[in-house]
Amino acid sequence: MVVGNRKMSIASFVFRMAVVFIASIFPVICLPNPAVSPGANATLKGVIVEEGTAEPIGFANILLQEMNRSVTSQEDGSFVLEQLAAGPVTLKTFRIGYRNIAVPVELTAGDTLEIVLILPRAVIHMGGVTVESSRTGDGSTVRPDILFSDKKLHQALGQTIAQTIDYEPGISQRTMGPAPARPVLRGLGGDRLMMLEDSEQTGDLSATSTDHAVVIEPITAERIEVIRGPEALVYGSNTLGGVINVFRGYVPFKTLSTLSGSASLQGETTNSGYAGGFEMAAPLGMFTGRFDASYRDARNTNTPEGPLINTSIQTKNGSAGLSLVRAWGFAGAAASDYMSEYGIPPDPNGGHPAGVNIKLDRKHLEAKNQLLVNSIGLRRFEASYNHSVYFHQEFESTGYLGMEYGVVSDFFNVLGFLKNRGRFKNGILGLRASSRDFASGGLTFTPDTFEMAAAGFYYEEMHFDEFLLHGSLRFDYKSIAPEEERLSSTVGLIHPRTFSDFSLALSPHWLINQKWTIGGTVMRTFRAPTTEELFSEGPHLAAYSYEVGNADLSKENAIGLELFMDMKVEDAYIRFAIYQNDIKNYIFPMNTGEKSWRRADLYIYKYVGEHALMRGAELSFHLPLSQHLHTAGSASYVWGELVDFHQPLPYIPPLEAKVNLGYEVGQFSVSTAVRAASDQERVGEFESPTDGYVIFDLYVQHVISTQRHLHSFSFAVENIFDAVYRKHLNRVREVMPEPGRNFRLLYKIFI
């Protein structure tokens, strides 16, 4: 397949991977005292048991944080980690239904350390908010603000990542039907919110238009992280909204002695949808192999007022990875393919009365290496290379090809994890580089372009007795070169553009006492306009618009401020935050109110850069009412305005809230939830208001542990009373309301 001026070449990819491997192994040879000497190897053996009963606990994940090495406990609770570098490490343990623990241990060269880990049972906050303050491991670079894993992920699992993490404080979803849904954080989405898979960019076009889907399948996700503040700048400068990082573990890094994995089945009634997927990892001689696959199929979504036509979806996804895991770290590679066909509902203004059908294919190749280095101030060194080929076609109901896109992307990353130095801890130095070859065809006049970007960043934490300071500094450069220079009567002079600037963030945390913490964040971000914002020109039927770029757009800079307060007493917590984002040259497609002379059924949307101001507040809490009963909830509000026009910023979510009451005993839990939103009458020009709503849901979960397997059952009834309601960020709300009553069941087995 040819996209733009480049062709996907397996030989080319193998060559690039070889370069990355050589670059990663080079420090082992050149750096003094590397932690790869055979004499430095140590072994860790242990068993995990339940507190109070001493019963063995299988299927627990054991992580050596500093080495990023992990293993899963066997049915009898035992585990073994071999070929480990000697020295102090932190041993972390994770298991559904139990508290996470962290234990410091000292590994001695040539010795075997035996340990017993005792896990207490934990109350799982069903339907509430879980704010994580500790590192999670499993390849994570920085700590998340919100974590979806285990029971919480199983309960919330939807068709898309956006649907899965919806209803958390500050999180909404932008939709044009269920398939292309994309998250919105604190009113910010698109290119101001990074979507990552295994900490790497996906190479899709979901950030550029509301009809483009995210190429990540949630059913095989291990966990989903939401990252904000200084940690977000580790991944990009355009992270004022934050980062959503979905972990699947394409490239395996676990040490295995037997086959392990999981399989899932999901079904729901509102669209006669079903999905299935599996993930397996196994020792293959001196290597570790990992494989996953999934399939999802759903028909038109049913609402209380009838079916929303042309909202079916069919998605296939699969990957295979292979790694060499040793005491010095690991080196591996993976390949994956994501294919999807889905529908966009009819245009409420009549642009395409039968809807548009989209087909996309994303092929992804990845090489990743990690070295445990005990020299020149580093504790770990990582290098990775990712090659993505994305192809996307949009068909009218007659079968006529309206538009097509092709994108070839390459991403190079080098990260150095610094040793702790007194009060300075968890430091990271990094370099990132990327290229993007963009091509389009069909009815569009958008020129083919080639982009190059490079960035360097530094992240650090300063720890004091009652004070913690997170900070990051980053510099980015980006160039966008169209295939040809020309003057467009609507877009302007199409010519090469370059952008560069720095970003920084500081976040102090003050522990007042054992219960109360206060803190804040000051953040300056930089975002370069995209090719689509600069040079797009032509009808985009699936987006209900005739898009016109602006070749004279400048870079976007923002200052973000946040103040927060946390209170935590055992299983109870309350968190409150207020924030403001002041964005200079906020770039967005403005509805001109005029219709295109090329397509008289489509309104012209012209990209502009204006001064925008956003303010908001968030509240989340969890309160135990008795040994088995608890309540939890959240609320969030965003206010946005175009400062120079004194007009509301378009497509801002209203006040939203969710409260639940849950009962849990052992591994069984049941909860009922109420989610609500207020009227949204602060709307942009040509934008219609929406009414508020109150919706009721029910959730039931049960986990059964047998001698050889772990079984997880999650059942939900959403919109119990089949209420008619409309979400403000749903572009098709004028056609049909949100889905009606939905019964959803998820079964997952761990082996």
C-alpha positions in Angstrom: 0.0 0.0 0.0 1.3 3.4 -1.0 0.5 6.5 1.1 1.8 9.9 0.0 5.3 9.5 -1.3 6.2 6.5 0.9 5.6 2.8 0.9 5.3 0.5 3.9 8.4 -1.7 3.7 9.1 -4.7 5.9 12.8 -4.5 5.0 12.9 -0.8 5.9 11.3 -1.5 9.3 13.8 -4.3 10.0 16.6 -1.9 9.2 15.2 0.7 11.6 14.7 -1.8 14.4 18.3 -3.0 14.0 19.4 0.6 14.4 17.4 0.9 17.6 18.7 -2.4 19.0 22.3 -1.4 18.3 21.7 2.0 19.9 20.2 0.3 23.0 22.9 -2.3 23.4 25.8 0.2 22.8 25.7 1.6 26.4 26.2 -1.9 27.7 29.6 -2.0 26.0 30.6 1.6 26.5 29.3 2.7 29.9 31.4 2.0 33.0 30.2 -0.6 35.5 27.0 -1.6 33.7 24.5 -3.7 35.7 24.8 -6.7 33.3 27.7 -8.6 34.8 26.9 -12.3 35.3 28.3 -12.1 38.8 25.7 -9.4 39.6 22.7 -11.7 39.0 20.4 -12.5 41.8 17.2 -14.5 42.2 14.0 -13.7 44.0 11.6 -16.4 45.1 8.4 -15.9 47.1 4.8 -16.8 47.9 1.8 -14.5 48.2 -0.8 -15.3 50.9 -4.0 -13.7 52.2 -3.9 -11.8 55.5 -5.7 -13.6 58.3 -6.2 -16.9 56.5 -2.7 -17.6 55.0 -4.5 -18.9 51.9 -2.2 -18.7 48.7 -3.1 -16.0 46.2 -2.7 -16.8 42.5 -2.8 -14.5 39.5 -1.2 -11.6 41.4 1.2 -9.3 39.5 4.6 -8.8 41.2 6.6 -5.8 39.9 10.2 -4.8 40.6 9.7 -1.0 40.1 13.3 0.1 39.5 13.9 -2.7 36.9 10.4 -2.7 35.4 10.5 -6.5 35.7 7.3 -8.4 36.6 5.9 -11.8 37.0 2.5 -13.4 37.8 2.1 -15.7 40.8 1.1 -19.3 40.2 -2.1 -21.0 41.5 -0.3 -21.9 44.8 0.8 -18.2 45.2 4.5 -18.9 44.3 6.6 -16.8 42.0 10.2 -16.6 40.8 12.2 -13.8 39.3 15.6 -14.8 38.0 18.6 -13.0 36.4 18.1 -9.8 38.4 20.7 -7.1 38.9 21.9 -6.8 42.5 21.0 -3.9 44.7 18.0 -2.3 46.5 14.6 -2.5 44.7 10.9 -1.9 45.5 8.7 -5.0 45.2 5.0 -4.1 44.4 2.1 -6.4 44.3 -1.3 -6.0 42.5 -4.3 -8.3 42.6 -8.0 -7.8 42.1 -9.8 -7.6 45.5 -6.6 -6.9 47.5 -4.7 -3.9 48.6 -1.6 -3.0 46.6 1.5 -3.2 48.7 5.1 -2.0 48.2 8.0 -3.7 50.0 11.7 -2.6 49.8 14.1 -5.5 49.4 17.9 -5.9 48.9 19.1 -8.3 46.2 22.5 -9.8 46.7 24.8 -10.9 43.8 24.9 -14.7 43.4 22.2 -15.2 46.1 18.5 -16.2 46.3 16.2 -14.1 48.4 13.0 -15.8 49.6 10.1 -13.7 50.8 6.5 -14.1 51.9 4.1 -11.3 50.9 0.9 -10.9 52.9 -2.0 -9.1 51.1 -5.0 -7.7 53.0 -8.4 -7.6 51.3 -9.5 -4.3 49.9 -12.8 -2.6 49.3 -13.2 -1.9 45.6 -14.8 1.5 45.0 -17.5 0.6 42.5 -18.8 3.4 40.4 -16.7 5.9 42.2 -13.5 7.7 41.5 -10.1 6.3 42.2 -7.3 8.8 42.4 -3.9 7.1 42.4 -0.9 8.7 44.1 1.7 5.9 43.6 3.5 4.6 40.6 1.8 1.6 38.9 4.7 0.1 37.0 4.1 -2.2 34.0 5.9 0.2 31.7 4.4 3.4 33.1 6.8 6.3 32.9 5.0 8.6 35.4 2.2 8.4 37.9 -1.4 8.8 36.8 -4.1 11.1 38.3 -6.8 8.5 37.6 -6.4 4.8 37.0 -8.8 2.3 35.5 -7.8 -1.3 36.1 -9.1 -4.6 37.5 -12.7 -4.4 38.7 -13.1 -0.7 37.9 -12.0 -1.3 34.3 -14.3 -4.3 34.0 -17.3 -2.4 35.3 -16.8 0.6 33.0 -15.7 -1.3 29.8 -17.5 0.1 26.8 -17.3 0.0 23.0 -14.6 2.7 23.0 -12.0 4.2 25.3 -14.0 7.4 25.6 -17.1 5.5 26.7 -15.1 3.5 29.2 -13.6 6.5 31.1 -16.7 8.7 30.8 -18.3 10.0 34.1 -15.0 10.5 35.9 -14.6 14.1 37.2 -13.7 16.4 34.4 -14.1 13.8 31.7 -16.7 13.8 28.9 -16.8 12.3 25.4 -17.2 13.9 22.0 -19.3 11.7 19.8 -20.8 11.5 16.3 -22.3 8.1 16.9 -20.7 5.5 19.2 -17.7 4.5 17.0 -15.7 7.7 16.7 -16.1 8.8 20.3 -13.1 10.5 21.8 -12.5 11.7 25.4 -12.6 15.4 26.4 -10.8 16.5 29.6 -11.9 19.7 31.3 -13.5 20.9 28.1 -10.3 20.2 26.1 -10.1 17.6 23.4 -8.7 17.0 19.9 -5.0 17.8 19.6 -4.9 19.3 23.2 -5.4 15.8 24.6 -2.9 13.0 23.8 -4.2 9.5 23.2 -1.4 6.9 23.8 -1.1 3.2 23.6 1.7 1.7 25.7 3.1 5.2 26.1 3.4 5.7 22.3 1.4 7.7 19.8 -1.1 5.8 17.7 -0.6 7.5 14.4 -4.3 7.8 13.7 -6.4 10.9 12.8 -8.8 10.9 15.7 -7.5 14.3 17.1 -8.2 16.1 13.8 -11.9 15.5 13.3 -15.0 14.4 15.2 -15.8 11.5 12.8 -12.4 9.8 13.1 -12.1 6.9 15.5 -9.4 6.1 18.0 -7.6 3.0 16.9 -7.4 1.4 20.4 -9.7 -1.6 21.3 -10.6 -1.4 25.0 -11.5 -5.1 25.6 -7.8 -6.2 25.6 -6.6 -3.2 27.6 -4.8 -4.0 30.9 -5.4 -0.6 32.3 -6.1 3.0 31.4 -4.3 6.0 32.9 -5.3 9.7 32.9 -2.2 11.9 33.4 -2.2 15.7 34.0 0.3 18.3 35.1 4.1 18.2 34.9 4.0 14.4 34.2 2.0 15.0 31.0 4.8 17.1 29.5 6.9 13.9 29.4 4.8 12.8 26.5 4.1 16.0 24.6 3.8 19.8 24.7 0.1 19.8 23.5 -1.1 18.3 26.8 -3.0 21.1 28.5 -6.0 18.7 28.6 -3.8 15.8 29.7 -2.8 12.4 28.5 -4.8 9.2 28.3 -2.5 6.2 28.2 -3.9 2.7 27.4 -1.6 -0.2 28.4 -1.8 -3.5 26.4 1.9 -4.6 26.6 2.6 -5.1 22.9 6.2 -5.7 23.6 6.4 -8.3 26.5 8.8 -7.6 29.4 7.7 -10.2 31.9 9.7 -13.3 33.0 7.5 -16.3 32.5 7.8 -20.0 33.4 4.4 -21.1 32.1 1.6 -19.9 29.9 -0.4 -17.0 31.3 -3.1 -14.7 30.0 -6.8 -13.9 29.9 -9.9 -14.0 27.7 -12.9 -11.8 27.7 -16.5 -12.0 26.3 -18.8 -9.0 26.3 -22.4 -8.4 25.1 -25.0 -5.6 25.3 -28.6 -5.2 24.2 -28.9 -1.6 23.1 -27.1 -2.4 19.8 -27.1 -6.2 19.8 -23.4 -5.9 20.2 -20.9 -8.5 21.2 -17.1 -8.6 21.6 -14.4 -11.1 22.4 -10.7 -10.9 23.0 -7.8 -12.8 24.5 -4.2 -12.0 25.5 -1.6 -14.7 26.0 2.1 -14.7 27.0 4.4 -17.7 27.1 8.0 -18.6 27.5 9.6 -19.5 24.1 13.0 -20.8 24.9 15.2 -17.9 25.9 12.4 -15.5 24.7 9.0 -14.4 25.9 6.2 -14.3 23.4 2.9 -12.4 23.6 -0.2 -12.6 21.4 -3.6 -10.9 21.5 -6.6 -10.7 19.3 -10.1 -9.2 19.5 -13.3 -8.8 17.5 -16.2 -6.4 18.1 -19.5 -6.2 16.2 -22.5 -4.0 16.9 -25.7 -3.0 15.0 -27.5 0.3 15.0 -27.9 1.9 18.5 -31.5 1.9 19.8 -32.8 4.9 21.6 -36.2 5.5 23.4 -37.3 7.3 20.2 -36.2 4.6 17.8 -32.9 3.4 16.2 -30.1 5.8 15.3 -29.4 4.6 11.8 -26.0 3.9 10.4 -24.2 3.5 13.7 -23.0 -0.1 13.3 -19.4 -1.0 14.0 -17.2 -4.0 13.2 -13.6 -4.0 14.5 -10.8 -6.6 14.3 -7.5 -6.2 16.1 -4.5 -8.4 16.7 -0.8 -8.3 17.7 2.2 -10.5 18.3 5.4 -9.6 20.2 8.7 -11.2 21.1 11.3 -10.2 23.7 14.5 -11.3 25.2 14.3 -10.6 29.0 17.6 -10.8 31.0 19.2 -9.3 34.0 20.4 -6.3 32.0 16.8 -5.5 30.9 14.9 -6.5 27.8 14.9 -6.1 24.0 11.8 -6.9 21.9 9.6 -6.1 19.0 5.9 -6.3 18.1 3.5 -6.0 15.2 -0.2 -5.2 15.2 -3.1 -4.5 12.9 -6.3 -2.7 13.7 -9.2 -2.7 11.1 -12.6 -1.1 11.6 -15.7 -0.3 9.6 -18.3 2.0 11.1 -21.1 4.3 10.3 -21.7 8.0 10.8 -25.4 8.9 11.3 -27.2 11.3 8.9 -26.5 15.0 8.9 -29.2 16.8 10.9 -28.9 19.6 8.3 -29.4 17.2 5.3 -25.8 17.0 4.1 -26.0 13.3 3.8 -29.4 12.0 4.7 -28.4 8.3 4.8 -25.1 8.8 6.6 -21.4 8.0 5.7 -19.5 4.8 6.0 -15.9 4.7 7.1 -13.2 2.0 6.7 -9.8 2.3 8.3 -6.7 0.2 8.8 -3.8 0.9 11.1 -0.7 -1.3 10.8 1.8 -0.8 13.6 5.4 -2.0 14.2 7.3 -1.4 17.3 10.8 -2.0 18.7 11.6 -1.3 22.4 14.7 -1.9 24.5 15.4 -1.3 28.1 18.8 -1.4 29.9 19.4 -1.4 33.6 22.4 0.8 33.9 24.3 1.5 37.1 26.5 4.3 36.0 26.7 8.0 35.0 23.8 8.9 37.2 21.3 6.5 35.3 19.3 3.6 36.7 17.5 2.8 33.5 17.8 3.5 29.8 15.1 3.0 27.3 14.9 3.4 23.5 12.0 2.7 21.2 11.0 3.0 17.6 7.4 2.9 16.2 6.3 2.8 12.6 2.6 3.3 11.8 0.7 3.2 8.5 -2.8 4.5 8.7 -5.3 4.4 5.8 -8.9 5.8 6.0 -11.7 6.0 3.5 -15.1 7.7 3.7 -18.0 6.4 1.5 -21.3 8.0 0.8 -24.4 5.8 1.0 -24.3 5.3 -2.8 -20.9 3.7 -2.4 -19.1 6.7 -3.9 -15.7 7.4 -2.4 -15.9 10.9 -0.9 -12.6 11.2 0.9 -9.5 9.2 1.8 -6.5 9.8 4.0 -3.2 8.1 4.4 -0.6 8.8 7.1 2.8 7.2 7.5 4.3 8.0 10.9 7.7 7.2 12.6 8.4 7.9 16.3 11.8 7.6 17.9 12.2 7.9 21.7 15.2 7.8 24.0 14.7 8.0 27.8 17.1 8.1 30.7 15.7 7.4 34.1 17.9 9.1 36.7 19.2 7.7 39.9 17.7 9.3 43.1 20.0 12.0 44.4 19.2 13.1 47.9 15.9 15.0 47.7 15.8 14.6 43.9 13.9 11.5 42.9 12.3 9.8 39.8 14.0 12.1 37.4 13.7 11.5 33.6 15.7 13.0 30.7 14.4 12.3 27.2 14.5 13.0 23.5 11.7 12.4 21.1 11.6 12.7 17.3 8.9 12.0 14.8 8.0 12.3 11.1 4.5 12.3 9.5 3.8 11.8 5.8 0.2 12.9 5.2 -1.8 12.4 2.0 -5.5 12.9 1.1 -7.7 12.2 -1.9 -11.2 12.3 -3.1 -13.2 15.6 -2.9 -10.6 17.3 -0.8 -8.1 19.9 -1.9 -5.8 19.6 1.1 -2.2 19.3 -0.1 0.0 16.3 0.8 2.5 17.3 3.5 5.5 16.0 5.3 6.1 16.9 8.9 9.1 16.6 11.2 9.2 17.2 15.0 11.8 16.9 17.7 11.7 17.5 21.4 13.8 17.3 24.6 12.5 17.2 28.1 13.5 17.0 31.8 11.2 15.8 34.6 12.1 15.8 38.3 10.6 15.5 41.8 12.0 17.1 45.0 11.0 15.3 48.2 11.0 17.0 51.6 9.4 15.8 54.9 6.1 17.4 54.3 6.5 18.9 50.9 6.8 17.5 47.3 7.5 19.5 44.2 7.0 18.0 40.7 8.5 19.9 37.8 9.1 19.5 34.0 10.7 21.5 31.2 10.4 20.8 27.5 11.4 22.3 24.2 9.7 21.4 20.9 10.4 22.0 17.2 8.0 21.2 14.3 8.1 21.8 10.6 5.3 21.3 8.1 6.1 21.2 4.4 3.4 21.0 1.8 4.2 19.1 -1.4 3.7 22.3 -3.4 3.4 26.0 -2.8 0.4 27.7 -4.1 -2.0 30.5 -3.3 -5.5 29.5 -2.3 -8.3 32.1 -2.4 -9.8 30.6 0.8 -6.9 29.1 2.7 -4.2 31.7 1.9 -0.6 31.1 0.8 0.2 27.4 1.2 3.9 27.2 2.1 6.3 25.5 4.5 5.8 26.5 8.2 8.0 26.0 11.2 7.1 26.4 14.9 9.1 26.1 18.1 8.7 27.0 21.8 9.2 25.7 25.3 6.8 24.3 27.8 7.1 24.0 31.6 5.1 23.0 34.6 5.5 23.1 38.4 3.2 21.3 40.9 3.8 21.7 44.7 2.1 19.3 47.2 2.1 20.2 50.9 1.2 17.5 53.4 -0.5 19.5 56.2 -1.0 16.4 58.3 -1.8 12.7 57.8 -5.3 13.6 56.5 -5.0 16.8 54.5 -2.9 17.7 51.5 -3.1 21.0 49.5 -1.3 21.8 46.3 -1.4 23.3 42.9 -0.1 23.3 39.3 1.3 26.1 37.1 1.7 25.0 33.5 2.7 26.7 30.2 2.1 24.7 27.1 2.8 25.1 23.4 0.9 23.6 20.5 1.7 24.0 16.8 -1.2 24.0 14.4 -1.8 20.8 12.5 -1.7 20.2 8.7 -5.5 20.1 8.7 -5.9 23.4 10.6 -3.4 25.1 8.2 -4.2 23.7 4.8 -7.5 21.8 4.8 -9.9 22.7 2.0 -13.0 20.7 0.9 -16.2 19.1 1.9 -16.0 16.7 4.8 -19.4 14.9 4.7 -18.8 12.7 7.8 -18.0 15.8 9.9 -21.1 17.7 8.6 -18.9 20.5 7.3 -17.0 22.2 4.5 -13.6 22.7 6.0 -11.4 25.7 5.2 -7.9 25.9 6.8 -5.9 29.0 7.6 -2.4 29.1 6.3 -1.5 32.1 8.5 -2.3 30.5 11.9 0.3 31.1 14.6 1.3 28.8 17.5 -1.0 28.3 20.4 0.2 29.1 23.9 -1.6 28.5 27.2 -1.2 29.2 30.9 -2.9 26.7 33.1 -3.4 27.2 36.9 -4.9 24.7 39.4 -5.4 24.6 43.1 -6.5 21.4 44.9 -7.2 20.0 48.3 -7.3 16.3 49.3 -8.6 14.7 52.5 -8.0 11.0 53.1 -8.7 8.9 56.2 -8.4 5.2 55.7 -11.0 4.3 53.0 -12.6 7.8 52.9 -11.4 10.6 50.8 -12.5 14.0 49.4 -10.8 15.9 46.6 -11.7 19.4 45.4 -9.9 21.3 42.6 -10.4 24.6 40.8 -8.6 25.6 37.6 -8.2 28.2 34.9 -6.7 27.8 31.4 -5.9 31.0 29.5 -5.2 30.1 25.9 -3.8 32.6 23.4 -4.6 31.8 19.7 -7.0 29.0 20.6 -7.4 27.2 17.2 -10.8 25.8 16.3 -13.1 25.5 13.3 -15.6 28.3 13.5 -19.0 28.0 11.9 -19.3 30.9 9.6 -23.0 30.5 9.1 -22.4 30.5 5.3 -22.9 27.5 3.1 -20.4 26.4 0.5 -21.0 27.1 -3.2 -19.3 23.8 -3.9 -21.7 21.9 -1.6 -24.8 24.0 -0.8 -25.9 21.5 1.8 -22.7 22.0 4.0 -21.8 25.0 6.2 -18.3 26.4 6.0 -16.1 25.9 9.0 -13.1 28.2 8.9 -10.1 27.5 11.3 -9.4 30.6 13.4 -7.1 31.4 16.3 -8.8 33.4 19.2 -8.1 34.2 22.8 -10.0 31.7 25.0 -10.5 31.5 28.7 -11.7 28.4 30.5 -12.4 28.0 34.2 -13.8 25.0 36.1 -14.1 23.1 39.3 -14.1 19.3 40.2 -15.2 17.4 43.3 -14.8 13.7 44.0 -15.4 11.7 47.2 -15.7 8.2 48.7 -17.2 7.7 52.1 -17.7 4.3 53.9 -21.1 4.1 55.6 -20.5 0.8 57.3 -18.3 -2.3 56.9 -20.0 -3.3 53.6 -21.8 -0.1 52.5 -20.3 3.0 50.9 -21.2 6.0 48.8 -19.0 7.7 46.2 -19.4 10.4 43.6 -18.1 13.2 41.6 -19.1 16.6 40.0 -17.4 18.8 37.5 -18.1 22.1 35.8 -16.4 24.0 32.9 -17.0 27.6 31.8 -15.4 28.8 28.5 -15.4 32.1 26.7 -14.0 33.7 23.6 -12.5 36.7 25.3 -12.4 39.3 22.5 -16.0 38.5 21.4 -17.5 38.0 24.9 -19.1 34.9 23.5 -19.3 31.4 25.0 -16.8 28.9 23.8 -18.6 26.3 21.6 -19.0 22.7 22.6 -18.3 23.0 26.4 -19.9 20.3 28.6 -22.5 21.4 31.2 -22.3 20.8 35.0 -22.2 17.0 35.4 -22.4 14.8 38.5 -22.5 11.2 39.5 -23.4 9.6 42.9 -23.5 5.9 43.7 -24.4 3.7 46.7 -22.6 0.4 46.9 -22.6 -2.8 48.9 -19.7 -5.1 49.0 -19.0 -8.4 50.8 -16.0 -10.5 49.9 -15.6 -10.6 46.1 -19.3 -9.7 45.5 -20.5 -6.1 45.0 -23.6 -4.3 43.8 -24.2 -0.6 43.4 -26.7 1.8 42.0 -25.7 5.1 40.4 -27.3 8.3 39.5 -25.7 10.5 36.8 -27.0 13.9 36.0 -26.3 17.0 34.0 -27.7 20.5 34.0 -29.0 22.5 31.1 -26.4 23.9 28.8 -27.5 27.3 27.6 -24.1 28.9 27.3 -23.6 27.9 23.7 -21.5 29.3 20.8 -23.0 30.9 17.7 -25.1 28.5 15.6 -24.9 25.9 18.4 -28.1 24.7 20.0 -28.6 24.3 23.8 -29.4 21.1 25.6 -31.7 20.2 28.5 -30.4 18.6 31.7 -31.1 15.0 32.7 -31.1 12.5 35.5 -30.2 8.8 34.7 -30.2 5.7 36.9 -27.8 2.7 36.5 -27.1 -0.6 38.3 -23.9 -2.5 38.5 -23.1 -6.0 39.9 -19.7 -7.7 40.0 -18.4 -11.0 41.3 -15.0 -12.6 41.3 -14.5 -16.3 41.7 -11.1 -17.8 42.3 -10.5 -21.5 41.6 -7.4 -23.6 41.9 -6.3 -22.9 38.3 -8.3 -19.9 37.2 -9.7 -16.5 38.2 -13.2 -15.6 36.9 -14.6 -12.1 36.8 -18.3 -11.3 36.1 -19.6 -7.8 35.5 -23.2 -7.0 34.8 -24.7 -3.5 34.3 -28.1 -2.0 33.5 -27.6 1.5 32.1 -30.5 4.0 31.8 -32.8 1.7 33.9 -35.9 3.7 33.2 -35.3 4.2 29.4 -35.2 7.9 29.8 -34.9 10.3 26.8 -31.8 12.6 27.2 -29.2 14.3 25.1 -25.5 15.0 25.8 -24.2 18.3 24.8 -21.1 17.0 23.1 -23.0 14.6 20.9 -23.0 16.1 17.4 -26.0 14.0 16.4 -28.2 14.9 19.4 -30.6 16.7 17.1 -31.2 13.4 15.2 -31.8 11.1 18.1 -31.2 11.0 21.9 -28.7 8.9 23.8 -29.1 5.1 24.0 -32.1 3.7 25.8 -32.1 0.9 28.5 -29.0 -1.2 28.0 -28.1 -4.6 29.6 -24.4 -5.2 29.5 -22.4 -8.3 30.6 -18.7 -8.9 30.7 -17.0 -12.2 31.6 -13.2 -12.4 31.9 -11.1 -15.4 32.8 -7.4 -15.3 33.9 -5.2 -18.3 33.4 
